[in-house]
């Protein structure tokens, strides 16, 4: 199965890198491989101290990526973008 790497850099409004931000990717459309479908799956990572992140994904037509900020919090002020 073909794979791809998706990566990014997370910074605040002052251009300062933000670490420990949760980044998730969810496969929206099932992928047909040989004689079977792969069901939707989620993978996640957190941004490094320099704000960078990378996810290795199965190549598909539709992937939803979400970023949860602020990092390391479970309260209602968390934002998902």
ROLOTI-857522 format. One record per atom (N, C-alpha, C, O): residue in one letter; x, y, z. Coordinates in steps of 0.2 Angstrom, whole numbers, plus 5000, padded with zeros to 4 digits. Layout:
# ROLOTI-857522
AXYZ...
***
This chain:
# ROLOTI-857522
X500449945000X500050005000X500450065000X501050065003X500350114996X500650174996X500550215002X500050225005X501150255004X501050295010X501350365008X501650375003X501250415013X501450475012X501550505019X501350485024X502050555019X502150595025X501850665025X501950695020X501450685030X501150745031X501550785037X501550755042X501750845036X502150875041X501950945042X501650975037X502050985047X501951055048X502351085054X502751045057X502251145055X502551185060X502051225063X501651265060X502051225070X501551255074X501851315078X502351305081X501651375076X501851435080X501251475082X500751475080X501451515087X500951565090X500951625086X501351635081X500551675087X500551735084X501151775084X501251825079X501651765088X502251805089X502751765085X503351775086X502551705082X503051665078X503451625082X504051595080X503251615089X503651565093X503351495092X502751485092X503851445092X503651375091X503251355097X503451375102X502751315096X502351285101X502451205101X502351175096X502651185107X502851105108X502251075111X501751105114X502151005111X501750965114X500950975112X500550955115X500851005106X500251015103X500050945100X500450915096X499450925101X499150855098X498950865091X498450915090X499150835087X498950835080X498750765078X499050715079X498050765075X497750695074X497550695066X497450745063X497650635063X497450625056X496950565056X497050515059X496350575053X495850525053X495650515045X495550565042X495750455043X495550435037X494750435036X494450395040X494550475032X493750485031X493450435026X493050395028X493750425021X493550375016X493950305016X494550305016X493550255017X493850185017X494250175010X494050205005X494850145011X495250135005X495250055003X495250015007X495150044997X495149974994X495849954993X496149984989X496049894996X496649864995X496549794993X496249754997X496749774987X496749704985X495949684985X495549704981X495749644990X495049624990X494749644996X494249614998X495049695000X494749715006X494749795007X495149825004X494249815011X494249885012X494649905019X494549865024X495049955020X495249975026X494750025029X494550075026X494650015035X494150055038X494450125041X495050125042X494050175042X494350235045X494750225051X494650185055X495350255051X495850245056X496150315058X496150365054X496350325064X496650385067X497350375069X497450325073X497750415067X498450415070X498550485073X498250535071X499050495078X499150555081X499950565082X500250515083X500150625084X500750645086X500750705090X500250735090X501250725093X501350795096X501950835093X502350805091X501850895093X502350935090X502950935095X502950935101X503550945091X504250945095X504351005098X503951055097X504951015101X505051075104X505151135099X505051195101X505351115093X505351175088X504751185084X504751215079X504151155087X503551155084X503351115078X502851115075X503851075076X503751035070X503350965072X503450945077X503050935067X502650875068X502650835061X502650875056X502650775061X502550735055X502150675057X502150635062X501650655052X501250595052X501350555046X501350585040X501450495046X501550445041X500850415040X500550375044X500550425034X499850405033X499850355027X500250355022X499350315026X499150275020X498850325015X498450375017X499050325009X498850365004X498050355003X497850295002X497650405003X496950395002X496650464999X497050514998X496050464998X495750524995X495550575000X495550634998X495350555006X495150605011X495450595018X495350535020X495750645020X496050635027X495850705031X495950755028X495650695037X495450755041X495950765046X496150715050X496350815046X496850835051X496550885056X496350935054X496650865063X496450915068X497050935072X497550885073X497050995075X497551015080X497251035086X496851085086X497451005092X497151025098X497551075102X498151055103X497351135104X497751185107X497351215112X496751225111X497551235118X498251235120X498451165122X498051125124X499151155122X499351085124X499251065131X499251115135X499251005132X499250975139X498651005143X498851025149X498151015141X497551035145X496950995143X496850965137X496450985148X495850945147X495250995148X494750965148X495351055150X494851095151X494451125145X494651105139X493951155146X493451175140X493751235136X493451255131X494351255138X494651315134X495051285128X495351315124X495151215127X495451185122X495151195115X494551195115X495451215110X495251225104X495451175099X496051145099X495051155095X495151105089X495151135083X494551165081X495651135079X495651175072X495851125067X495851145061
***
